[in-house]
């Protein structure tokens, strides 16, 4: 596991929490209010428990230091403030170090429904609660560790599909029902509604099929993949690593 950041060091910043305005806190509160009904009804247990463990507030922006203070003792992860978009080598380096790159800006009131770049709502509300789950946390660190060692762009693109269909848009079966855990479904009303209303075909998770399914960022998903447990993606990442190493 990486302990000293090199590629990512230049992107680390401090969160200036006291600089947030009342309106920015109100934007966070409005975003949470809009997502709460679907999240309470359809998010997986691990996400809902993680939200409570982290002590996230429904009406105030998260203080990343306070989030990390609750998160790190459980899984070794931190919500680490960064300046914004990062190149892949810096991103993977941080994942390997169990430091989740977390933006500190919040979208404007005019962009409540959608923002093209991840903001603190997507990063914290969408991602970080899942980092309290030990198996998911280990999966995510291992993903970063493997990708940090790969230079071939085609191989990274294929492994990126595993990240996309799990961390970003993953579904899980719980008690015979489809529940959501991927940040892109958690934070998006449109994607979540698409799953709930049956507009999206839910396929059984298969590493082979996931790696063969290109990512399309310009449309609502026509199909996604459901796991039976987080151990399934943990094991899938180890299998993916074996395949990658065999071709290096």
Protein Blocks (a to p, Z undefined) as FASTA:
>chain_A
ZZbdfklmmmpccddfklpcfklmmmmmmmmmmmmmmmmmmpcfklmmmmmmnopafkbc
cdfklmmmmmmmmnopacdddfbdcdfklmmmmmmnopacddfbdcdfklmmpcfbdcfk
lmmmmmmmmmmpmklmmmmmmmmmmmmmpcbfklmmmmmmmmmmmmmmpccdeehiacdf
bfklmmpmklmmmmmnopaccddddfklmmmmccdfkbccfbdcddfbfklmmmmmmmmm
mmmmmmZZ
